[in-house]
Amino acid sequence: MQAQPKIHAYYAQALDEFSVGDLSHTLHDLLRPPENMQRLDQGVDPAADDAATCPSR
């Protein structure tokens, strides 16, 4: 595929100044909405559980 190397280079440059910690926090934040939706579907209030999963917020 000819596009793949260009895509990889683009994202490598875009994320160049991000540390592993930055990427980890970003991934964590992107995963929170689907987790909250799943808890809501199960009848659990995500806000009540928020302190246990992310005490710094």
PDB file of N, CA, C and O in Angstrom:
ATOM      1  N   MET A   1       0.840  -1.189   0.000  1.00  0.00           N
ATOM      2  CA  MET A   1       0.000   0.000   0.000  1.00  0.00           C
ATOM      3  C   MET A   1       0.882   1.248   0.000  1.00  0.00           C
ATOM      4  O   MET A   1       1.796   1.368   0.816  1.00  0.00           O
ATOM      5  N   GLN A   2       0.617   2.135  -0.878  1.00  0.00           N
ATOM      6  CA  GLN A   2       1.426   3.336  -1.000  1.00  0.00           C
ATOM      7  C   GLN A   2       1.048   4.394   0.030  1.00  0.00           C
ATOM      8  O   GLN A   2       1.892   5.204   0.413  1.00  0.00           O
ATOM      9  N   ALA A   3      -0.171   4.403   0.473  1.00  0.00           N
ATOM     10  CA  ALA A   3      -0.621   5.432   1.412  1.00  0.00           C
ATOM     11  C   ALA A   3      -0.123   5.185   2.831  1.00  0.00           C
ATOM     12  O   ALA A   3       0.066   6.134   3.592  1.00  0.00           O
ATOM     13  N   GLN A   4       0.091   3.930   3.191  1.00  0.00           N
ATOM     14  CA  GLN A   4       0.452   3.604   4.564  1.00  0.00           C
ATOM     15  C   GLN A   4       1.723   4.306   5.053  1.00  0.00           C
ATOM     16  O   GLN A   4       1.700   4.858   6.153  1.00  0.00           O
ATOM     17  N   PRO A   5       2.809   4.316   4.315  1.00  0.00           N
ATOM     18  CA  PRO A   5       4.001   5.025   4.796  1.00  0.00           C
ATOM     19  C   PRO A   5       3.751   6.521   5.024  1.00  0.00           C
ATOM     20  O   PRO A   5       4.285   7.109   5.965  1.00  0.00           O
ATOM     21  N   LYS A   6       2.935   7.131   4.155  1.00  0.00           N
ATOM     22  CA  LYS A   6       2.619   8.552   4.322  1.00  0.00           C
ATOM     23  C   LYS A   6       1.782   8.780   5.578  1.00  0.00           C
ATOM     24  O   LYS A   6       1.981   9.760   6.295  1.00  0.00           O
ATOM     25  N   ILE A   7       0.846   7.871   5.839  1.00  0.00           N
ATOM     26  CA  ILE A   7      -0.002   7.985   7.035  1.00  0.00           C
ATOM     27  C   ILE A   7       0.848   7.820   8.289  1.00  0.00           C
ATOM     28  O   ILE A   7       0.704   8.589   9.240  1.00  0.00           O
ATOM     29  N   HIS A   8       1.728   6.830   8.298  1.00  0.00           N
ATOM     30  CA  HIS A   8       2.605   6.607   9.449  1.00  0.00           C
ATOM     31  C   HIS A   8       3.501   7.815   9.695  1.00  0.00           C
ATOM     32  O   HIS A   8       3.667   8.242  10.838  1.00  0.00           O
ATOM     33  N   ALA A   9       4.074   8.365   8.639  1.00  0.00           N
ATOM     34  CA  ALA A   9       4.943   9.538   8.774  1.00  0.00           C
ATOM     35  C   ALA A   9       4.167  10.745   9.291  1.00  0.00           C
ATOM     36  O   ALA A   9       4.673  11.504  10.118  1.00  0.00           O
ATOM     37  N   TYR A  10       2.947  10.921   8.808  1.00  0.00           N
ATOM     38  CA  TYR A  10       2.110  12.042   9.234  1.00  0.00           C
ATOM     39  C   TYR A  10       1.854  11.976  10.741  1.00  0.00           C
ATOM     40  O   TYR A  10       2.045  12.959  11.457  1.00  0.00           O
ATOM     41  N   TYR A  11       1.416  10.799  11.213  1.00  0.00           N
ATOM     42  CA  TYR A  11       1.104  10.663  12.635  1.00  0.00           C
ATOM     43  C   TYR A  11       2.364  10.689  13.495  1.00  0.00           C
ATOM     44  O   TYR A  11       2.323  11.181  14.623  1.00  0.00           O
ATOM     45  N   ALA A  12       3.457  10.183  13.000  1.00  0.00           N
ATOM     46  CA  ALA A  12       4.719  10.256  13.741  1.00  0.00           C
ATOM     47  C   ALA A  12       5.115  11.715  13.958  1.00  0.00           C
ATOM     48  O   ALA A  12       5.572  12.078  15.042  1.00  0.00           O
ATOM     49  N   GLN A  13       4.945  12.546  12.945  1.00  0.00           N
ATOM     50  CA  GLN A  13       5.257  13.969  13.070  1.00  0.00           C
ATOM     51  C   GLN A  13       4.246  14.673  13.968  1.00  0.00           C
ATOM     52  O   GLN A  13       4.622  15.535  14.763  1.00  0.00           O
ATOM     53  N   ALA A  14       2.976  14.319  13.852  1.00  0.00           N
ATOM     54  CA  ALA A  14       1.937  14.973  14.650  1.00  0.00           C
ATOM     55  C   ALA A  14       2.095  14.660  16.133  1.00  0.00           C
ATOM     56  O   ALA A  14       1.768  15.493  16.978  1.00  0.00           O
ATOM     57  N   LEU A  15       2.587  13.483  16.453  1.00  0.00           N
ATOM     58  CA  LEU A  15       2.727  13.063  17.847  1.00  0.00           C
ATOM     59  C   LEU A  15       4.164  13.176  18.353  1.00  0.00           C
ATOM     60  O   LEU A  15       4.495  12.657  19.419  1.00  0.00           O
ATOM     61  N   ASP A  16       5.006  13.849  17.591  1.00  0.00           N
ATOM     62  CA  ASP A  16       6.436  13.923  17.880  1.00  0.00           C
ATOM     63  C   ASP A  16       6.752  14.401  19.299  1.00  0.00           C
ATOM     64  O   ASP A  16       7.627  13.833  19.954  1.00  0.00           O
ATOM     65  N   GLU A  17       6.071  15.414  19.778  1.00  0.00           N
ATOM     66  CA  GLU A  17       6.395  15.985  21.087  1.00  0.00           C
ATOM     67  C   GLU A  17       5.578  15.381  22.225  1.00  0.00           C
ATOM     68  O   GLU A  17       5.675  15.840  23.364  1.00  0.00           O
ATOM     69  N   PHE A  18       4.781  14.366  21.934  1.00  0.00           N
ATOM     70  CA  PHE A  18       3.992  13.703  22.969  1.00  0.00           C
ATOM     71  C   PHE A  18       4.865  12.675  23.680  1.00  0.00           C
ATOM     72  O   PHE A  18       5.575  11.899  23.040  1.00  0.00           O
ATOM     73  N   SER A  19       4.804  12.677  24.999  1.00  0.00           N
ATOM     74  CA  SER A  19       5.508  11.653  25.763  1.00  0.00           C
ATOM     75  C   SER A  19       4.635  10.408  25.847  1.00  0.00           C
ATOM     76  O   SER A  19       3.466  10.433  25.463  1.00  0.00           O
ATOM     77  N   VAL A  20       5.203   9.334  26.345  1.00  0.00           N
ATOM     78  CA  VAL A  20       4.429   8.113  26.546  1.00  0.00           C
ATOM     79  C   VAL A  20       3.295   8.398  27.526  1.00  0.00           C
ATOM     80  O   VAL A  20       2.188   7.886  27.356  1.00  0.00           O
ATOM     81  N   GLY A  21       3.556   9.204  28.543  1.00  0.00           N
ATOM     82  CA  GLY A  21       2.521   9.576  29.506  1.00  0.00           C
ATOM     83  C   GLY A  21       1.387  10.353  28.856  1.00  0.00           C
ATOM     84  O   GLY A  21       0.215  10.121  29.153  1.00  0.00           O
ATOM     85  N   ASP A  22       1.742  11.282  27.961  1.00  0.00           N
ATOM     86  CA  ASP A  22       0.720  12.048  27.238  1.00  0.00           C
ATOM     87  C   ASP A  22      -0.174  11.120  26.424  1.00  0.00           C
ATOM     88  O   ASP A  22      -1.398  11.249  26.438  1.00  0.00           O
ATOM     89  N   LEU A  23       0.445  10.190  25.719  1.00  0.00           N
ATOM     90  CA  LEU A  23      -0.321   9.256  24.893  1.00  0.00           C
ATOM     91  C   LEU A  23      -1.191   8.352  25.760  1.00  0.00           C
ATOM     92  O   LEU A  23      -2.324   8.035  25.399  1.00  0.00           O
ATOM     93  N   SER A  24      -0.657   7.945  26.895  1.00  0.00           N
ATOM     94  CA  SER A  24      -1.419   7.093  27.806  1.00  0.00           C
ATOM     95  C   SER A  24      -2.642   7.824  28.345  1.00  0.00           C
ATOM     96  O   SER A  24      -3.733   7.256  28.392  1.00  0.00           O
ATOM     97  N   HIS A  25      -2.468   9.077  28.750  1.00  0.00           N
ATOM     98  CA  HIS A  25      -3.593   9.870  29.261  1.00  0.00           C
ATOM     99  C   HIS A  25      -4.630  10.116  28.171  1.00  0.00           C
ATOM    100  O   HIS A  25      -5.833  10.065  28.430  1.00  0.00           O
ATOM    101  N   THR A  26      -4.165  10.382  26.957  1.00  0.00           N
ATOM    102  CA  THR A  26      -5.081  10.602  25.838  1.00  0.00           C
ATOM    103  C   THR A  26      -5.904   9.343  25.559  1.00  0.00           C
ATOM    104  O   THR A  26      -7.118   9.410  25.370  1.00  0.00           O
ATOM    105  N   LEU A  27      -5.228   8.204  25.538  1.00  0.00           N
ATOM    106  CA  LEU A  27      -5.931   6.940  25.314  1.00  0.00           C
ATOM    107  C   LEU A  27      -6.953   6.690  26.419  1.00  0.00           C
ATOM    108  O   LEU A  27      -8.080   6.274  26.149  1.00  0.00           O
ATOM    109  N   HIS A  28      -6.556   6.945  27.657  1.00  0.00           N
ATOM    110  CA  HIS A  28      -7.467   6.769  28.794  1.00  0.00           C
ATOM    111  C   HIS A  28      -8.715   7.642  28.610  1.00  0.00           C
ATOM    112  O   HIS A  28      -9.837   7.175  28.804  1.00  0.00           O
ATOM    113  N   ASP A  29      -8.511   8.907  28.237  1.00  0.00           N
ATOM    114  CA  ASP A  29      -9.645   9.821  28.058  1.00  0.00           C
ATOM    115  C   ASP A  29     -10.538   9.403  26.890  1.00  0.00           C
ATOM    116  O   ASP A  29     -11.753   9.589  26.949  1.00  0.00           O
ATOM    117  N   LEU A  30      -9.951   8.840  25.830  1.00  0.00           N
ATOM    118  CA  LEU A  30     -10.755   8.385  24.694  1.00  0.00           C
ATOM    119  C   LEU A  30     -11.564   7.136  25.031  1.00  0.00           C
ATOM    120  O   LEU A  30     -12.613   6.899  24.433  1.00  0.00           O
ATOM    121  N   LEU A  31     -11.091   6.345  25.971  1.00  0.00           N
ATOM    122  CA  LEU A  31     -11.796   5.122  26.350  1.00  0.00           C
ATOM    123  C   LEU A  31     -12.896   5.365  27.386  1.00  0.00           C
ATOM    124  O   LEU A  31     -13.758   4.508  27.577  1.00  0.00           O
ATOM    125  N   ARG A  32     -12.877   6.498  28.042  1.00  0.00           N
ATOM    126  CA  ARG A  32     -13.857   6.760  29.098  1.00  0.00           C
ATOM    127  C   ARG A  32     -15.302   6.839  28.608  1.00  0.00           C
ATOM    128  O   ARG A  32     -16.166   6.227  29.235  1.00  0.00           O
ATOM    129  N   PRO A  33     -15.616   7.557  27.523  1.00  0.00           N
ATOM    130  CA  PRO A  33     -17.029   7.619  27.102  1.00  0.00           C
ATOM    131  C   PRO A  33     -17.651   6.243  26.837  1.00  0.00           C
ATOM    132  O   PRO A  33     -18.754   5.984  27.317  1.00  0.00           O
ATOM    133  N   PRO A  34     -16.975   5.339  26.078  1.00  0.00           N
ATOM    134  CA  PRO A  34     -17.614   4.032  25.884  1.00  0.00           C
ATOM    135  C   PRO A  34     -17.773   3.253  27.200  1.00  0.00           C
ATOM    136  O   PRO A  34     -18.757   2.535  27.383  1.00  0.00           O
ATOM    137  N   GLU A  35     -16.810   3.396  28.107  1.00  0.00           N
ATOM    138  CA  GLU A  35     -16.928   2.732  29.412  1.00  0.00           C
ATOM    139  C   GLU A  35     -18.116   3.297  30.190  1.00  0.00           C
ATOM    140  O   GLU A  35     -18.874   2.551  30.809  1.00  0.00           O
ATOM    141  N   ASN A  36     -18.268   4.614  30.151  1.00  0.00           N
ATOM    142  CA  ASN A  36     -19.400   5.240  30.845  1.00  0.00           C
ATOM    143  C   ASN A  36     -20.730   4.802  30.231  1.00  0.00           C
ATOM    144  O   ASN A  36     -21.699   4.563  30.951  1.00  0.00           O
ATOM    145  N   MET A  37     -20.776   4.697  28.905  1.00  0.00           N
ATOM    146  CA  MET A  37     -22.001   4.254  28.240  1.00  0.00           C
ATOM    147  C   MET A  37     -22.347   2.822  28.659  1.00  0.00           C
ATOM    148  O   MET A  37     -23.512   2.491  28.879  1.00  0.00           O
ATOM    149  N   GLN A  38     -21.327   1.988  28.763  1.00  0.00           N
ATOM    150  CA  GLN A  38     -21.558   0.606  29.181  1.00  0.00           C
ATOM    151  C   GLN A  38     -22.098   0.570  30.614  1.00  0.00           C
ATOM    152  O   GLN A  38     -23.012  -0.200  30.910  1.00  0.00           O
ATOM    153  N   ARG A  39     -21.543   1.392  31.499  1.00  0.00           N
ATOM    154  CA  ARG A  39     -22.034   1.445  32.880  1.00  0.00           C
ATOM    155  C   ARG A  39     -23.484   1.933  32.925  1.00  0.00           C
ATOM    156  O   ARG A  39     -24.302   1.410  33.681  1.00  0.00           O
ATOM    157  N   LEU A  40     -23.790   2.947  32.103  1.00  0.00           N
ATOM    158  CA  LEU A  40     -25.161   3.446  32.057  1.00  0.00           C
ATOM    159  C   LEU A  40     -26.125   2.360  31.583  1.00  0.00           C
ATOM    160  O   LEU A  40     -27.223   2.211  32.120  1.00  0.00           O
ATOM    161  N   ASP A  41     -25.701   1.609  30.577  1.00  0.00           N
ATOM    162  CA  ASP A  41     -26.533   0.515  30.072  1.00  0.00           C
ATOM    163  C   ASP A  41     -26.778  -0.545  31.143  1.00  0.00           C
ATOM    164  O   ASP A  41     -27.806  -1.221  31.142  1.00  0.00           O
ATOM    165  N   GLN A  42     -25.817  -0.678  32.056  1.00  0.00           N
ATOM    166  CA  GLN A  42     -25.939  -1.656  33.141  1.00  0.00           C
ATOM    167  C   GLN A  42     -26.645  -1.074  34.363  1.00  0.00           C
ATOM    168  O   GLN A  42     -26.856  -1.772  35.354  1.00  0.00           O
ATOM    169  N   GLY A  43     -27.009   0.210  34.287  1.00  0.00           N
ATOM    170  CA  GLY A  43     -27.718   0.849  35.387  1.00  0.00           C
ATOM    171  C   GLY A  43     -26.819   1.399  36.468  1.00  0.00           C
ATOM    172  O   GLY A  43     -27.287   1.660  37.576  1.00  0.00           O
ATOM    173  N   VAL A  44     -25.527   1.586  36.178  1.00  0.00           N
ATOM    174  CA  VAL A  44     -24.573   2.130  37.146  1.00  0.00           C
ATOM    175  C   VAL A  44     -24.276   3.570  36.765  1.00  0.00           C
ATOM    176  O   VAL A  44     -24.051   3.870  35.593  1.00  0.00           O
ATOM    177  N   ASP A  45     -24.273   4.474  37.759  1.00  0.00           N
ATOM    178  CA  ASP A  45     -23.980   5.886  37.521  1.00  0.00           C
ATOM    179  C   ASP A  45     -22.473   6.071  37.363  1.00  0.00           C
ATOM    180  O   ASP A  45     -21.741   5.862  38.330  1.00  0.00           O
ATOM    181  N   PRO A  46     -21.967   6.464  36.158  1.00  0.00           N
ATOM    182  CA  PRO A  46     -20.531   6.644  35.956  1.00  0.00           C
ATOM    183  C   PRO A  46     -19.928   7.698  36.879  1.00  0.00           C
ATOM    184  O   PRO A  46     -18.770   7.572  37.277  1.00  0.00           O
ATOM    185  N   ALA A  47     -20.686   8.728  37.222  1.00  0.00           N
ATOM    186  CA  ALA A  47     -20.162   9.785  38.093  1.00  0.00           C
ATOM    187  C   ALA A  47     -19.857   9.247  39.483  1.00  0.00           C
ATOM    188  O   ALA A  47     -18.900   9.691  40.117  1.00  0.00           O
ATOM    189  N   ALA A  48     -20.638   8.316  39.960  1.00  0.00           N
ATOM    190  CA  ALA A  48     -20.408   7.741  41.283  1.00  0.00           C
ATOM    191  C   ALA A  48     -19.157   6.876  41.285  1.00  0.00           C
ATOM    192  O   ALA A  48     -18.479   6.756  42.305  1.00  0.00           O
ATOM    193  N   ASP A  49     -18.856   6.279  40.151  1.00  0.00           N
ATOM    194  CA  ASP A  49     -17.699   5.397  40.035  1.00  0.00           C
ATOM    195  C   ASP A  49     -16.455   6.156  39.591  1.00  0.00           C
ATOM    196  O   ASP A  49     -15.362   5.589  39.606  1.00  0.00           O
ATOM    197  N   ASP A  50     -16.587   7.427  39.196  1.00  0.00           N
ATOM    198  CA  ASP A  50     -15.490   8.227  38.640  1.00  0.00           C
ATOM    199  C   ASP A  50     -14.333   8.379  39.620  1.00  0.00           C
ATOM    200  O   ASP A  50     -13.174   8.285  39.215  1.00  0.00           O
ATOM    201  N   ALA A  51     -14.614   8.608  40.882  1.00  0.00           N
ATOM    202  CA  ALA A  51     -13.555   8.805  41.872  1.00  0.00           C
ATOM    203  C   ALA A  51     -12.691   7.569  42.013  1.00  0.00           C
ATOM    204  O   ALA A  51     -11.495   7.684  42.283  1.00  0.00           O
ATOM    205  N   ALA A  52     -13.255   6.407  41.840  1.00  0.00           N
ATOM    206  CA  ALA A  52     -12.479   5.175  41.956  1.00  0.00           C
ATOM    207  C   ALA A  52     -11.581   4.945  40.753  1.00  0.00           C
ATOM    208  O   ALA A  52     -10.491   4.393  40.903  1.00  0.00           O
ATOM    209  N   THR A  53     -12.007   5.351  39.564  1.00  0.00           N
ATOM    210  CA  THR A  53     -11.226   5.097  38.359  1.00  0.00           C
ATOM    211  C   THR A  53     -10.252   6.205  38.043  1.00  0.00           C
ATOM    212  O   THR A  53      -9.257   5.963  37.360  1.00  0.00           O
ATOM    213  N   CYS A  54     -10.499   7.409  38.514  1.00  0.00           N
ATOM    214  CA  CYS A  54      -9.629   8.536  38.186  1.00  0.00           C
ATOM    215  C   CYS A  54      -9.638   9.511  39.354  1.00  0.00           C
ATOM    216  O   CYS A  54     -10.314  10.537  39.284  1.00  0.00           O
ATOM    217  N   PRO A  55      -8.905   9.220  40.425  1.00  0.00           N
ATOM    218  CA  PRO A  55      -8.961  10.056  41.628  1.00  0.00           C
ATOM    219  C   PRO A  55      -8.427  11.475  41.450  1.00  0.00           C
ATOM    220  O   PRO A  55      -8.725  12.341  42.273  1.00  0.00           O
ATOM    221  N   SER A  56      -7.646  11.739  40.398  1.00  0.00           N
ATOM    222  CA  SER A  56      -7.077  13.076  40.226  1.00  0.00           C
ATOM    223  C   SER A  56      -8.050  14.060  39.611  1.00  0.00           C
ATOM    224  O   SER A  56      -7.722  15.241  39.507  1.00  0.00           O
ATOM    225  N   ARG A  57      -9.212  13.636  39.204  1.00  0.00           N
ATOM    226  CA  ARG A  57     -10.168  14.545  38.561  1.00  0.00           C
ATOM    227  C   ARG A  57     -11.121  15.120  39.563  1.00  0.00           C
ATOM    228  O   ARG A  57     -11.997  15.907  39.202  1.00  0.00           O
TER     229      ARG A  57
END
